[in-house]
Amino acid sequence: MRALRLAAVGLTALVALTACGDSSDKSDTGNSAGGSVTVFAAASLTESFTTIGKSFETANPGTTVTFNFAGSSALATQINEGAPADVFASASPKNMAAVTGAGSPTTFVKNQLVIAVAKGNPKGLAALADLTKPDLKVALCAEAVPCGAAAKTALEASAVKVTPVTLEQDVKAALSKVKLGEVDAALVYRTDAKASASDVDAIEFPESAKAINDYPIIVLKDAENPTGAQKFIDYVLSADGIKVLTEAGFQAP
């Protein structure tokens, strides 16, 4: 009997030690940004977030950031259809609101439109009204995409009617039409034109001030790595993250 009692005491102690070890491991995991963080982000964030992602990985060894860049409306649809994502960064509040249970996002930057033209501005464009010139080929983003909604607002504010030859599903696609010489001009974000400054020139126009887009970001409710997701957002909002974004041409919120 004495031997049985000693064995029972030993087993109880072993179970207690094992439980403590499990609790410690879970706590450590919860305080770490380790693992994979999947970020769905607006196409206009491609260059900035790629840079930020690399810096975040360096600052958080063992963490891998995977990006999915596309038009915000397409990303919202993918998320609502069950695509696995931890973070959503949209180019407009409207597309953020379209995500079921998006919660309370944080606006981290703003962006503004410019007219992108081929280097040297061969058509001599100087104002938004110039986009109505005969035989001028113009690309716009589709209205469902934030850059398309912003273009519509700017054009209506200036009473300018433009008939585009193509409507693209994200700002990168619209800009590529200019770079490839398929159109003479496109309404794109200032940041995208700046990222492609070796290929295009950017023409500022005052009406764009009436169509500035807010960019919200959030940890999604079904995030597989909510801790890592929040740490990524914290890094985006840090001085280092904001520096990358403002240098790319984004405006402070």
VOTORRO-403479 format. One record per residue (C-alpha): residue number from 1; x, y, z negated; residue in three letters. Coordinates in nm, 2 decimals, m for minus. Layout:
N
- i | px | py | pz | aa
- NUM | X | Y | Z | ala
...
END
This chain:
253
- i | px | py | pz | aa
- 1 | 0.00 | 0.00 | 0.00 | met
- 2 | 0.28 | 0.24 | m0.09 | arg
- 3 | 0.44 | 0.17 | 0.25 | ala
- 4 | 0.11 | 0.24 | 0.43 | leu
- 5 | 0.07 | 0.57 | 0.24 | arg
- 6 | 0.42 | 0.68 | 0.34 | leu
- 7 | 0.36 | 0.59 | 0.70 | ala
- 8 | 0.03 | 0.80 | 0.70 | ala
- 9 | 0.21 | 1.10 | 0.55 | val
- 10 | 0.48 | 1.07 | 0.82 | gly
- 11 | 0.22 | 1.05 | 1.10 | leu
- 12 | 0.04 | 1.36 | 0.97 | thr
- 13 | 0.36 | 1.56 | 0.96 | ala
- 14 | 0.45 | 1.45 | 1.32 | leu
- 15 | 0.11 | 1.56 | 1.44 | val
- 16 | 0.14 | 1.89 | 1.27 | ala
- 17 | 0.49 | 1.95 | 1.42 | leu
- 18 | 0.36 | 1.86 | 1.77 | thr
- 19 | 0.06 | 2.10 | 1.73 | ala
- 20 | 0.30 | 2.38 | 1.63 | cys
- 21 | 0.51 | 2.31 | 1.93 | gly
- 22 | 0.22 | 2.32 | 2.17 | asp
- 23 | 0.09 | 2.65 | 2.02 | ser
- 24 | 0.44 | 2.81 | 2.06 | ser
- 25 | 0.47 | 2.70 | 2.42 | asp
- 26 | 0.12 | 2.85 | 2.51 | lys
- 27 | 0.21 | 3.17 | 2.34 | ser
- 28 | 0.53 | 3.21 | 2.53 | asp
- 29 | 0.35 | 3.14 | 2.86 | thr
- 30 | 0.09 | 3.40 | 2.78 | gly
- 31 | 0.35 | 3.67 | 2.72 | asn
- 32 | 0.54 | 3.60 | 3.04 | ser
- 33 | 0.49 | 3.72 | 3.39 | ala
- 34 | 0.64 | 3.39 | 3.52 | gly
- 35 | 0.50 | 3.19 | 3.80 | gly
- 36 | 0.33 | 3.31 | 4.11 | ser
- 37 | 0.13 | 3.64 | 4.15 | val
- 38 | m0.09 | 3.66 | 4.46 | thr
- 39 | m0.16 | 4.02 | 4.57 | val
- 40 | m0.42 | 4.11 | 4.83 | phe
- 41 | m0.33 | 4.46 | 4.95 | ala
- 42 | m0.44 | 4.70 | 5.22 | ala
- 43 | m0.23 | 4.69 | 5.53 | ala
- 44 | m0.11 | 5.05 | 5.47 | ser
- 45 | 0.07 | 4.93 | 5.16 | leu
- 46 | 0.28 | 4.68 | 5.34 | thr
- 47 | 0.62 | 4.85 | 5.33 | glu
- 48 | 0.58 | 5.00 | 4.98 | ser
- 49 | 0.44 | 4.69 | 4.81 | phe
- 50 | 0.70 | 4.47 | 4.98 | thr
- 51 | 0.97 | 4.69 | 4.82 | thr
- 52 | 0.79 | 4.70 | 4.49 | ile
- 53 | 0.74 | 4.32 | 4.49 | gly
- 54 | 1.11 | 4.26 | 4.54 | lys
- 55 | 1.20 | 4.49 | 4.25 | ser
- 56 | 0.93 | 4.33 | 4.03 | phe
- 57 | 1.07 | 3.99 | 4.09 | glu
- 58 | 1.42 | 4.11 | 4.00 | thr
- 59 | 1.29 | 4.26 | 3.68 | ala
- 60 | 1.09 | 3.94 | 3.60 | asn
- 61 | 1.31 | 3.64 | 3.67 | pro
- 62 | 1.11 | 3.33 | 3.76 | gly
- 63 | 0.82 | 3.53 | 3.91 | thr
- 64 | 0.73 | 3.51 | 4.27 | thr
- 65 | 0.50 | 3.77 | 4.43 | val
- 66 | 0.30 | 3.65 | 4.74 | thr
- 67 | 0.13 | 3.92 | 4.95 | phe
- 68 | m0.17 | 3.91 | 5.18 | asn
- 69 | m0.19 | 4.24 | 5.38 | phe
- 70 | m0.49 | 4.32 | 5.59 | ala
- 71 | m0.78 | 4.56 | 5.63 | gly
- 72 | m0.94 | 4.62 | 5.29 | ser
- 73 | m1.29 | 4.51 | 5.42 | ser
- 74 | m1.14 | 4.18 | 5.54 | ala
- 75 | m0.96 | 4.13 | 5.21 | leu
- 76 | m1.28 | 4.20 | 5.01 | ala
- 77 | m1.46 | 3.94 | 5.22 | thr
- 78 | m1.19 | 3.68 | 5.17 | gln
- 79 | m1.20 | 3.73 | 4.79 | ile
- 80 | m1.58 | 3.70 | 4.78 | asn
- 81 | m1.55 | 3.38 | 4.97 | glu
- 82 | m1.32 | 3.23 | 4.71 | gly
- 83 | m0.97 | 3.30 | 4.84 | ala
- 84 | m0.73 | 3.27 | 4.55 | pro
- 85 | m0.59 | 3.61 | 4.45 | ala
- 86 | m0.47 | 3.77 | 4.13 | asp
- 87 | m0.46 | 4.14 | 4.23 | val
- 88 | m0.66 | 4.34 | 4.48 | phe
- 89 | m0.53 | 4.68 | 4.60 | ala
- 90 | m0.78 | 4.85 | 4.83 | ser
- 91 | m0.75 | 5.15 | 5.05 | ala
- 92 | m1.09 | 5.27 | 4.94 | ser
- 93 | m1.32 | 5.25 | 4.64 | pro
- 94 | m1.60 | 5.13 | 4.87 | lys
- 95 | m1.42 | 4.81 | 4.96 | asn
- 96 | m1.32 | 4.76 | 4.60 | met
- 97 | m1.68 | 4.78 | 4.49 | ala
- 98 | m1.77 | 4.52 | 4.75 | ala
- 99 | m1.58 | 4.26 | 4.55 | val
- 100 | m1.81 | 4.08 | 4.32 | thr
- 101 | m1.72 | 4.15 | 3.95 | gly
- 102 | m1.43 | 4.38 | 4.04 | ala
- 103 | m1.46 | 4.55 | 3.70 | gly
- 104 | m1.29 | 4.88 | 3.64 | ser
- 105 | m1.01 | 4.95 | 3.88 | pro
- 106 | m0.74 | 5.21 | 3.85 | thr
- 107 | m0.67 | 5.46 | 4.12 | thr
- 108 | m0.30 | 5.47 | 4.17 | phe
- 109 | m0.24 | 5.67 | 4.49 | val
- 110 | m0.42 | 5.87 | 4.77 | lys
- 111 | m0.35 | 5.88 | 5.14 | asn
- 112 | m0.43 | 6.11 | 5.43 | gln
- 113 | m0.47 | 6.09 | 5.80 | leu
- 114 | m0.24 | 6.22 | 6.08 | val
- 115 | m0.25 | 6.19 | 6.46 | ile
- 116 | 0.02 | 5.95 | 6.57 | ala
- 117 | 0.16 | 6.00 | 6.92 | val
- 118 | 0.46 | 5.87 | 7.11 | ala
- 119 | 0.80 | 6.02 | 7.03 | lys
- 120 | 0.83 | 6.37 | 7.18 | gly
- 121 | 0.45 | 6.41 | 7.19 | asn
- 122 | 0.44 | 6.38 | 7.57 | pro
- 123 | 0.07 | 6.48 | 7.59 | lys
- 124 | 0.14 | 6.80 | 7.40 | gly
- 125 | m0.13 | 6.74 | 7.13 | leu
- 126 | m0.15 | 6.99 | 6.85 | ala
- 127 | m0.50 | 6.96 | 6.69 | ala
- 128 | m0.78 | 6.72 | 6.63 | leu
- 129 | m0.99 | 6.88 | 6.91 | ala
- 130 | m0.71 | 6.78 | 7.16 | asp
- 131 | m0.82 | 6.42 | 7.12 | leu
- 132 | m1.12 | 6.50 | 7.35 | thr
- 133 | m0.90 | 6.59 | 7.65 | lys
- 134 | m1.00 | 6.41 | 7.97 | pro
- 135 | m0.82 | 6.08 | 8.04 | asp
- 136 | m0.67 | 6.08 | 7.69 | leu
- 137 | m0.66 | 5.73 | 7.54 | lys
- 138 | m0.73 | 5.72 | 7.17 | val
- 139 | m0.73 | 5.43 | 6.92 | ala
- 140 | m0.93 | 5.45 | 6.59 | leu
- 141 | m0.98 | 5.20 | 6.31 | cys
- 142 | m1.32 | 5.03 | 6.29 | ala
- 143 | m1.56 | 5.22 | 6.07 | glu
- 144 | m1.58 | 4.93 | 5.82 | ala
- 145 | m1.20 | 4.97 | 5.76 | val
- 146 | m1.10 | 5.26 | 5.52 | pro
- 147 | m0.89 | 5.44 | 5.79 | cys
- 148 | m1.19 | 5.42 | 6.02 | gly
- 149 | m1.43 | 5.56 | 5.77 | ala
- 150 | m1.18 | 5.84 | 5.69 | ala
- 151 | m1.15 | 5.92 | 6.06 | ala
- 152 | m1.53 | 5.94 | 6.10 | lys
- 153 | m1.55 | 6.18 | 5.81 | thr
- 154 | m1.27 | 6.40 | 5.95 | ala
- 155 | m1.42 | 6.41 | 6.30 | leu
- 156 | m1.77 | 6.49 | 6.17 | glu
- 157 | m1.63 | 6.76 | 5.94 | ala
- 158 | m1.47 | 6.93 | 6.25 | ser
- 159 | m1.76 | 6.86 | 6.48 | ala
- 160 | m1.52 | 6.68 | 6.72 | val
- 161 | m1.65 | 6.38 | 6.91 | lys
- 162 | m1.39 | 6.13 | 7.02 | val
- 163 | m1.46 | 5.82 | 7.23 | thr
- 164 | m1.19 | 5.57 | 7.15 | pro
- 165 | m1.08 | 5.30 | 7.39 | val
- 166 | m1.03 | 5.06 | 7.11 | thr
- 167 | m1.15 | 5.01 | 6.75 | leu
- 168 | m0.89 | 4.82 | 6.54 | glu
- 169 | m0.94 | 4.61 | 6.22 | gln
- 170 | m0.65 | 4.77 | 6.03 | asp
- 171 | m0.43 | 5.08 | 6.05 | val
- 172 | m0.12 | 4.88 | 6.16 | lys
- 173 | m0.31 | 4.75 | 6.46 | ala
- 174 | m0.42 | 5.11 | 6.56 | ala
- 175 | m0.06 | 5.23 | 6.52 | leu
- 176 | 0.08 | 4.95 | 6.73 | ser
- 177 | m0.13 | 5.06 | 7.02 | lys
- 178 | 0.06 | 5.39 | 7.02 | val
- 179 | 0.40 | 5.22 | 6.97 | lys
- 180 | 0.33 | 4.99 | 7.27 | leu
- 181 | 0.21 | 5.28 | 7.49 | gly
- 182 | m0.14 | 5.13 | 7.52 | glu
- 183 | m0.29 | 5.45 | 7.39 | val
- 184 | m0.18 | 5.82 | 7.38 | asp
- 185 | m0.29 | 5.88 | 7.02 | ala
- 186 | m0.44 | 5.72 | 6.71 | ala
- 187 | m0.57 | 5.84 | 6.38 | leu
- 188 | m0.36 | 5.66 | 6.11 | val
- 189 | m0.24 | 5.72 | 5.76 | tyr
- 190 | 0.05 | 5.96 | 5.71 | arg
- 191 | 0.24 | 5.67 | 5.53 | thr
- 192 | 0.21 | 5.44 | 5.83 | asp
- 193 | 0.33 | 5.71 | 6.07 | ala
- 194 | 0.62 | 5.78 | 5.84 | lys
- 195 | 0.72 | 5.42 | 5.82 | ala
- 196 | 0.73 | 5.41 | 6.20 | ser
- 197 | 0.90 | 5.75 | 6.25 | ala
- 198 | 1.16 | 5.60 | 6.49 | ser
- 199 | 0.88 | 5.52 | 6.73 | asp
- 200 | 0.61 | 5.78 | 6.68 | val
- 201 | 0.56 | 6.14 | 6.58 | asp
- 202 | 0.29 | 6.25 | 6.33 | ala
- 203 | 0.07 | 6.56 | 6.39 | ile
- 204 | m0.09 | 6.70 | 6.07 | glu
- 205 | m0.44 | 6.84 | 6.10 | phe
- 206 | m0.63 | 7.04 | 5.83 | pro
- 207 | m0.95 | 6.84 | 5.87 | glu
- 208 | m0.78 | 6.54 | 5.72 | ser
- 209 | m0.80 | 6.71 | 5.38 | ala
- 210 | m1.18 | 6.63 | 5.39 | lys
- 211 | m1.11 | 6.26 | 5.42 | ala
- 212 | m0.85 | 6.17 | 5.17 | ile
- 213 | m0.87 | 5.80 | 5.06 | asn
- 214 | m0.83 | 5.69 | 4.70 | asp
- 215 | m0.65 | 5.36 | 4.65 | tyr
- 216 | m0.78 | 5.15 | 4.35 | pro
- 217 | m0.61 | 4.84 | 4.21 | ile
- 218 | m0.73 | 4.57 | 3.97 | ile
- 219 | m0.67 | 4.23 | 3.82 | val
- 220 | m0.94 | 4.01 | 3.96 | leu
- 221 | m1.17 | 3.82 | 3.72 | lys
- 222 | m1.08 | 3.48 | 3.87 | asp
- 223 | m0.70 | 3.55 | 3.86 | ala
- 224 | m0.50 | 3.23 | 3.80 | glu
- 225 | m0.22 | 3.44 | 3.65 | asn
- 226 | m0.39 | 3.73 | 3.48 | pro
- 227 | m0.08 | 3.81 | 3.27 | thr
- 228 | 0.15 | 3.82 | 3.57 | gly
- 229 | m0.11 | 4.02 | 3.76 | ala
- 230 | m0.14 | 4.29 | 3.49 | gln
- 231 | 0.24 | 4.31 | 3.47 | lys
- 232 | 0.26 | 4.36 | 3.84 | phe
- 233 | 0.00 | 4.65 | 3.82 | ile
- 234 | 0.19 | 4.80 | 3.53 | asp
- 235 | 0.50 | 4.80 | 3.75 | tyr
- 236 | 0.31 | 4.96 | 4.03 | val
- 237 | 0.20 | 5.24 | 3.79 | leu
- 238 | 0.55 | 5.28 | 3.64 | ser
- 239 | 0.79 | 5.56 | 3.73 | ala
- 240 | 0.98 | 5.32 | 3.96 | asp
- 241 | 0.67 | 5.20 | 4.14 | gly
- 242 | 0.53 | 5.55 | 4.19 | ile
- 243 | 0.86 | 5.67 | 4.32 | lys
- 244 | 0.85 | 5.41 | 4.60 | val
- 245 | 0.50 | 5.50 | 4.69 | leu
- 246 | 0.55 | 5.88 | 4.69 | thr
- 247 | 0.87 | 5.85 | 4.89 | glu
- 248 | 0.66 | 5.65 | 5.15 | ala
- 249 | 0.42 | 5.95 | 5.17 | gly
- 250 | 0.14 | 5.85 | 4.94 | phe
- 251 | 0.00 | 6.12 | 4.71 | gln
- 252 | m0.04 | 6.11 | 4.33 | ala
- 253 | m0.40 | 6.04 | 4.23 | pro
END
